[in-house]
Amino acid sequence: MGRNRWFLPLAASVGFLFLYAPIISLVIFSFNANRLVTVWSGFSTQAYADLWADPQLLPATWLSLQIAAVSATIALVLGTLCAVALVRFRRFRGKTVLQATVSAPLVMPDVITGIALLLLFVTMQSLIGWPQGRGVLTIILAHSTFCTAYVTVVVQSRLADFDMSLEEAAMDLGASPVRVFFDITLPIIAPALVSGWLLAFTLSLDDLVIASFVSGPGSSTLPMIIFSKVRLGVAPEVNALATIIIGVVASGVVLATIYGLRQSAREKQA
């Protein structure tokens, strides 16, 4: 017992330091006055001023956000429908194939997925003339494809524990299956839907390998631009942009935590 009193806090501290020390150093050096991010020369916000004037980073960021939002929405719809089919319909022709298809993107290397999607788009263009070339559309299609598998797994795990008696009671009271789905099922599994959408959004925003295969001229995403810049060294503008993203994400987590605590307090009072 005596060892656990100091060992567990020490191990937790080392783990958190290993995870967050690079992020903290990135935030600190985003205010560095020196162009060399490894040499501290004093406090300055010049990197943030240079960021707003950068002709590549901000347009790439906006493009990546648009692609991630659209891809996550498409993946949410397809993943939810797939999860409902796998959970609610116990036996149907092709269920084993569908389950294997859903699981494949989870374990498939991104390089293989990117090559396969590239060959698919090239073949489709030669056969039916669509999509014409590679660009934003092909990136959205590629991201929606592999993000659907993640959304399916998240929603499927929630539907597996769903209380079917709630839907049966609603139908006994005269509700149609469609109304039961929208009035009973969707509100209950809403947290899983939000989690699946956020996961798909993050995966799409973070993707580099697959987007590199299926993108074309004028459709470079933020990870592609950053990867091309860090080959010559990390620019201060990259640190500034990363700091802004960290701040936005941290603010969202804090607000969500506060909202959750207030909801729990209201439920206890009720």
C-alpha positions in Angstrom: 0.0 0.0 0.0 2.8 2.4 0.8 4.4 2.0 -2.6 1.1 2.6 -4.4 0.7 5.9 -2.7 3.7 7.4 -4.5 4.1 5.1 -7.5 0.6 5.6 -9.1 0.8 9.4 -8.9 4.4 9.3 -10.2 3.4 7.1 -13.1 0.4 9.2 -13.9 2.5 12.4 -13.8 5.2 10.9 -16.1 2.5 9.7 -18.5 0.8 13.1 -18.7 4.1 14.8 -19.1 5.0 12.5 -22.0 1.7 13.3 -23.7 1.4 17.0 -23.1 5.0 18.3 -22.9 5.3 18.5 -26.7 2.0 20.3 -26.9 3.0 22.8 -24.2 6.4 23.4 -25.9 4.6 24.0 -29.2 2.3 26.6 -27.7 5.3 28.3 -26.0 7.4 28.5 -29.1 4.5 29.9 -31.1 5.2 33.1 -29.3 8.9 33.0 -30.1 10.5 36.0 -31.7 13.1 33.9 -33.5 12.3 32.2 -36.9 14.1 29.2 -35.6 11.5 27.4 -33.4 14.2 25.7 -31.4 15.9 28.9 -30.3 14.1 31.1 -27.8 14.8 34.8 -28.5 12.0 36.5 -26.6 8.2 36.9 -26.6 6.5 38.0 -29.8 3.2 37.5 -31.6 4.7 38.0 -35.1 4.0 34.4 -36.0 0.3 35.0 -35.6 0.5 38.1 -37.8 2.4 36.1 -40.4 -0.2 33.4 -40.2 -3.0 35.7 -41.3 -0.9 36.8 -44.3 0.1 33.2 -45.3 -1.4 32.4 -48.7 -1.5 28.6 -48.1 -2.3 27.8 -44.5 -5.6 29.6 -44.0 -7.1 28.5 -47.3 -6.0 24.9 -46.6 -7.5 25.1 -43.1 -10.8 26.3 -44.5 -10.8 23.6 -47.2 -10.0 20.9 -44.7 -12.8 22.0 -42.3 -15.3 22.0 -45.2 -14.2 18.5 -46.4 -14.3 17.2 -42.8 -17.8 18.5 -42.1 -19.2 17.1 -45.3 -17.4 13.8 -45.0 -18.5 13.4 -41.4 -22.1 14.1 -42.2 -22.2 11.6 -45.1 -20.4 9.0 -42.9 -22.9 9.6 -40.1 -25.9 8.9 -42.3 -24.4 5.9 -44.0 -22.9 4.5 -40.7 -26.2 4.9 -38.8 -28.2 3.1 -41.5 -25.5 0.3 -41.6 -25.5 0.0 -37.8 -29.3 -0.3 -37.7 -29.3 -3.0 -40.4 -26.6 -5.0 -38.5 -28.3 -4.8 -35.1 -32.0 -4.8 -35.9 -32.0 -7.4 -38.7 -30.5 -10.5 -37.3 -30.4 -12.5 -40.5 -30.4 -11.3 -44.1 -28.5 -12.2 -47.2 -25.1 -10.6 -47.3 -24.9 -9.7 -43.6 -21.5 -11.5 -43.3 -20.1 -9.6 -46.3 -21.4 -6.3 -44.9 -19.8 -6.9 -41.5 -16.5 -7.8 -43.2 -16.8 -4.7 -45.3 -17.4 -2.5 -42.3 -14.4 -4.0 -40.4 -12.0 -3.8 -43.3 -11.2 -0.1 -43.2 -10.5 -0.3 -39.5 -7.6 -2.6 -39.9 -6.5 -1.7 -43.5 -3.3 0.4 -43.8 -4.0 3.9 -45.1 -1.6 3.4 -48.0 -3.5 0.4 -49.3 -6.8 2.3 -48.9 -5.4 5.3 -50.7 -4.1 3.2 -53.6 -7.4 1.3 -53.9 -9.5 4.4 -54.0 -7.1 6.1 -56.5 -7.4 3.1 -58.8 -11.2 3.1 -58.3 -11.5 6.8 -59.3 -9.3 6.4 -62.3 -11.3 3.4 -63.5 -14.6 5.1 -63.0 -13.4 8.2 -64.9 -12.3 6.0 -67.9 -15.6 4.1 -67.9 -18.3 6.6 -67.1 -16.4 9.9 -67.1 -17.1 10.6 -63.4 -15.4 11.9 -61.3 -13.5 14.1 -63.6 -10.0 14.2 -62.3 -9.0 14.3 -58.7 -10.0 17.1 -56.3 -12.3 18.0 -53.4 -15.0 15.6 -54.6 -12.7 12.6 -54.6 -11.3 13.5 -51.2 -14.8 13.7 -49.7 -15.8 10.4 -51.3 -12.6 8.8 -49.9 -13.0 10.2 -46.4 -16.7 9.3 -46.3 -15.8 5.7 -47.2 -13.4 5.0 -44.4 -15.1 7.2 -41.8 -18.4 5.3 -42.3 -16.8 2.2 -40.7 -15.9 4.1 -37.6 -19.3 5.7 -37.3 -20.9 2.2 -37.7 -18.9 0.8 -34.9 -19.8 3.6 -32.5 -23.5 3.6 -33.3 -23.7 -0.2 -33.4 -22.3 -0.4 -29.8 -25.0 1.9 -28.6 -27.8 0.1 -30.4 -26.7 -3.2 -29.0 -27.7 -2.0 -25.5 -30.9 -0.3 -26.6 -34.0 -1.1 -24.7 -36.4 -2.4 -27.3 -39.4 -2.2 -25.0 -39.4 1.6 -25.5 -40.1 1.2 -29.2 -42.6 -1.5 -28.6 -44.5 0.7 -26.2 -44.6 3.5 -28.7 -45.9 1.2 -31.4 -48.5 -0.2 -29.1 -49.7 3.4 -28.6 -50.2 3.8 -32.4 -46.9 5.3 -33.5 -45.6 4.2 -37.0 -42.2 2.7 -37.3 -40.8 5.8 -39.0 -42.1 8.1 -36.2 -40.8 5.7 -33.5 -37.3 5.9 -35.2 -37.3 9.7 -35.2 -39.1 10.3 -31.9 -37.7 7.5 -29.8 -34.6 5.9 -31.3 -32.7 8.9 -32.6 -33.0 11.0 -29.3 -31.8 8.1 -27.2 -28.8 7.3 -29.5 -28.0 11.0 -30.1 -24.9 10.9 -27.9 -23.5 8.1 -30.0 -24.4 10.0 -33.2 -22.5 13.1 -31.9 -19.5 11.0 -30.9 -19.5 9.2 -34.3 -19.7 12.6 -36.2 -16.9 14.1 -34.1 -14.7 11.0 -34.6 -15.3 11.1 -38.4 -14.7 14.8 -38.4 -11.4 14.4 -36.6 -10.2 11.5 -38.8 -11.0 13.4 -42.0 -9.3 16.6 -40.7 -6.2 14.7 -39.7 -5.9 12.5 -42.7 -2.7 12.9 -44.8 -2.0 9.6 -46.6 -5.4 8.9 -48.3 -5.8 12.6 -49.2 -2.4 12.6 -50.8 -3.5 9.8 -53.2 -6.9 11.1 -54.2 -6.3 14.8 -54.3 -5.3 16.9 -57.3 -4.1 20.4 -58.1 -5.8 23.1 -56.0 -7.2 20.7 -53.4 -4.3 20.4 -50.9 -5.6 19.9 -47.4 -4.1 21.3 -44.2 -2.1 18.2 -43.3 -0.6 18.1 -46.8 0.5 21.8 -46.6 2.0 21.3 -43.1 3.8 18.2 -44.2 5.3 20.0 -47.2 6.4 22.9 -44.9 8.0 20.8 -42.2 10.4 19.2 -44.7 12.4 22.4 -44.5 11.9 22.9 -40.8 8.9 23.8 -38.7 7.7 27.4 -39.5 6.5 29.6 -36.7 3.2 30.0 -38.6 2.6 26.3 -38.2 3.0 26.6 -34.4 0.7 29.5 -34.3 -2.0 27.7 -36.3 -1.6 24.6 -34.1 -1.9 26.7 -31.0 -5.2 28.2 -32.3 -6.6 24.8 -33.0 -5.5 23.5 -29.6 -7.2 26.5 -28.0 -10.5 25.9 -29.9 -10.5 22.2 -29.0 -9.7 22.9 -25.4 -12.4 25.5 -25.1 -14.9 23.1 -26.6 -13.9 20.4 -24.1 -14.2 22.8 -21.2 -17.6 24.0 -22.3 -18.9 20.5 -22.9 -17.6 19.5 -19.4 -19.3 22.5 -17.8 -22.5 21.7 -19.6 -22.4 18.1 -18.5 -21.8 19.0 -14.9 -24.7 21.4 -14.9 -27.0 18.8 -16.5 -26.0 16.3 -13.9 -26.7 18.8 -11.1 -30.1 19.6 -12.6 -31.0 15.9 -12.8 -30.0 15.4 -9.1 -32.1 18.4 -8.0 -35.1 17.1 -10.1 
